[in-house]
Amino acid sequence: MPSIGQLAALACIWEVTARKPGNVHRYQDFNDVGLVDFLASAIALIPVLDRAAGRPVGETVLDAVQATRTLAASNTNLGVILLLSPLAAIPAHENLRSGLEPILAGLTADDSRSVYQAIRLAQPGGLGRVPEQDVSTEPTLPLRDIMALAAGRDMIALQYVNSFQEVFEEGLPALRQGLDKIGCLEDAIIWTHLTLLGMHPDSLIARKCGLAEAEEASRLAREVIAAGWPERSEGRQALIELDAWLRAEGHVRNPGTTADLVTASLFAALRQGIMKVPSTWPWSL
C-alpha cells in the first residue's frame, strides 16, 4: 500500500511529466528550472508528508520547503506544498473531504508564522506587498484568516477558505471526465489543466502580468476545448498556439497555480482510490 508521501510524490511526478501548455514537462524546461528539479522536489516531499498526520500544518509546510531546498536551487513547489500539507494531515483512515474542515478550522497563528518563514525561504516570484499581514512582517492572525485576506487574488489561498472546493468539485470531475473521454493518463491531466485554467484566471499569471493577461489565458484555454482537443486537428492546433503564447517572453505567463491545483486533484484522486496504483490507465495513446 503506498504511503501518503508516495502518493503525493506520484501526483507531483504525473503532473510535471504531462505536456501541459505553458509549464515545464518532459520535453520542455525553463531557463532557470527544469523537469529534473521538479522530480527531485517530489522525492523531497515523501518523508515530510508521511509524517504530516497529527502535526501542525505550518510545520509540515516549513519542513517541506526546507527539504525541497536541499535538492532544488529555486522554488519549484511552494504552491503544491501549501495545497498538499493540509490534505496529508488527514489520517489515512479518514475520508479526505470530511476530514479536511477540522484541519483547516484548527489552523493557528503558529501555523501562520511557520508558513511565512517557508514563503520567505522559497522566495516565490511576483508576490509584491500587501497592506495587511504582508509576508515580510510577523503574522498575528491564524493561517486560515490570513488566507481569507488573500483569497480574492490567489486560488491557493482560496482553497483554505472554501475547503478545497475547486479541487473536489472541479479538478476531480475534470480528471474523471478526461479519463473517461480520452482514455489515457497524460491527456486526462492536460484536460484537467485546460478545464481549470478555462474556469479561473491563473493567480501566478495575474501576479506577474496582470489580470487581463490571466483572463486571456483562460479564454484561450476554453477555445482549445471548444475546438475539439484532442480529437480534432483544430483543437490540437489551438493547444500548440496556446502553449506558444504562454511560453513567449521568457515563459512569463506560466500558469503555475493551475498546475498546483492539478497536482492537488491528482493527489485527492489517488488518496480516495479514484485512481489506482499501479495505474490501470496507459500513460499515452
N, C-alpha and C positions, 0 to 999 in steps of 0.2 A: 504494500500500500504506500503510495507516495506521501511524503510529508508535506506540510503546509508550505515550507520553504521551497521544496522541489516543485510544487505546483505553481508557486509564484514565479520561480525562475523559468519554468517551461512557458508560462504565459508571456513573460518578457522576451524569451527567445523566439517564440512563434510570431509575436507582434513585430519585432525588428527585422526578422528574416523576410517577411512578406513584402512584396514590392508595392507598397503603398505610395501614392503620389506625394511628392514633396518631402519625404522622410528618408533617413538612412535605411538601406536594406541590403540584401546580399549582393546586389550588383551596383550599389551606389553609396559612396561615402561622402561626407562633407570634408572641407579642408581641415577643420580643426578636430573632428571626431569621426570615427568610423564604426563599422559593424563589430570589429573585434572589441572595441571599447564597450559597446553595449552588451556583448556576450559576457565579457569579464564582469561587468556590473551585475548581470543576472546571477552569476555564480556567487558574488559577494553577498547577495541578499539571503541566500539559503539558510545559513546558521542563525542570522538575526531574526528572520521571520519564523523560524522553527521554534523560537522561544518567546514569541510575541504574546501568546495567550497568558493572561494573568499579570502582564507587565503594563506600566503606563504607556500609552500610545506615543507620547512625546519622546520617551526614552528609546523606543523602538525606531522612531524616525531618525533621531540623532545617531544611534548606533549604526543604522543602515547607511546613512550618508558617510559616516566615518569609515565604515567597511568598504564602501564604494571607492572612496578617495585613495585607498591603499592599492587599488587595481586600475583606476581610471584617473587621468590627469585633469579632466574637466567635468562639469556637471552633465551627466548622462541620464539621470533617473530621479531627480527630486520629485517631480510630479507623480511618478509611479510609486515612489516610497510613501508620499502623503496619502495616496489612494489605498495602497495595499496594507499599510500598517494597521488601520482600524479593522479592516476585514480579517487580517491574520490574527488579531487579538481575540476573535471569537473562538471559543473552544471547539475542537473538531467535531464533537458530538452534537453541537447545537446547530439549528437552522441558521443559515448565513444571514438572511434578511431580518428575521425576527430577533436574532442575537445582536444586530448592529446598533439599534437605537439605544439600548442601555450603555453600550460602549461610548457612543457619541455624547449622550446626555451626561456621562460621568467625567468628561474631559475637564481639566482644571487649569489654573494659571501656571502650575508647574509644567504641564504639557506645553503650554504656550512658550515658556522660557526655553525648553528643550528644542522645540520646533524653530524658534527664532535663531538659536545657535546653529541648528542644522542648515537653515537657509543661508546664514552668513558664511558658513563653511562651503556650501555648494556653489554660491555665487551665481545664481541664475541670471540670464540676460533679460534686460528690458523691464526690471521691476519698478524703477522710478521711486518717488517718495509719496507718502500719503499723510494727511494732516493728523490722523488719529491712529495710534498703535503702529507706527511705522516700524519696519523690521530692524532699523538701525537703533531703536530705543529698547528699553526694558518693558516687556508687556505687563499689563496689570489686569487683564481680563482672562477668563477661561478660554481655551482654544476655540471652542465652538462659537463663542461670542465674537472672537476676533475674525473667524472665518465668515461670520454673518456680515461683518463690515465690508468684506471683500467680495461677497457672493455676487454682487451685481456686475462685477468686471472680471471674475475668474471662475471658470467652470469647476475647477478642482475645489476651491473654497465652497462653492455651492453644494457640492456633494455632502459636505459636513453638516450643512443646514437642512437639506431635504432628504437625508438618509439614503444618498446614492440613487436618487430617482432616475437620473439619466442612464446609469449603469444597468439597473434592474428593469426599467420599463422601456428603454430604447436600445441600449447596447446589446443586451441579451436577446431580445426578439430579433434584432437585425442579424445577429450571429446565427440564430436558428434559421432565419429566412435564407441567409446566404448559403448555409449548408444544404438546406432542402432544395434551393433553387439551382445551385451551381454544382454541388456535389464534391467539392474539394476544399481543403482547409485554407490554402493560401487565398483563393478568391473569396472565400467567406470572410476572411479577415479584411480584405480590401473592401468588400461590400459593406461591412460594418463601419469601416473608416469613412467611406463615402457617405453613408447614411447619417452618421453623427455629424460629420462636417457640414453636410447639407442642412441639417436641422439647427446647428448652433455655430455662430461665428467663433472661430478658434481664438482662445484667450491669448495665446502666445503671439499670434499674428497681430491681434489688436494692440497688444502692449508695444510691439516693435514697430508696427507700420500704421496703426490707426484702425478704427472700427470700420471705415469704408473698405479698406483692403480685406479685412476679415469677412465682411459681408459679401464681397465679390468672390472670395474663395468658396463661400457657402453656395453662392449662385452657380458657380462653375461645377461644383460637386453635384448639385441637383441636375445640372444639364447632362453630366456623364450618365447618371442613372436613367434620365428621361430618354437619352439617345440609345438606350438598349444595351449598355455594358453588362456582361461581357459577350453576349451572344452576337450582337450586330457590329459590323465594321465601323459604323458611325459612332457607336459608343466606345469602341476601342480607340478610335482616333481622338475622341473628346478626352479620354483619360490621358493620352500622350500629351495633348495640349495643356491640360490642367497641370500635369507633372512639370512640364517645361516652365509654365508661368510661376508655379510655386518655387522652383529652383532658381529663377532668374535673380540677378543682382546678389550673388553670393548666398543663395538659399535663405534670404531674409524672411520669406513667407512660409517658413517651415511650420506646418500645423502640428506642433508638438503636443499641445494639450489634448487634441483629438486622439493622437496616438496613445497618450496616457490613459484615456478613457477606454480605448480599445483593449489595452492590457488589463485593466480592471475588469472589463466584461469577460475576457478570456479566463481570468482567474476565477471569477464567480461561476462561470460555466464548468470549470474543472472542479472547483470546490463543491458544487452542488450535484455533481455527477451527470450534468447535461452532456458534457464531453468526457470521454473515457481516455484513460492512459493505460497501455499504449493506445494511440489514436486509431479509431476504426475508419477514419476518413483518409483518402490519399492526400498528399500534400498538394499536388497539382495534377491537372488533367493533360 
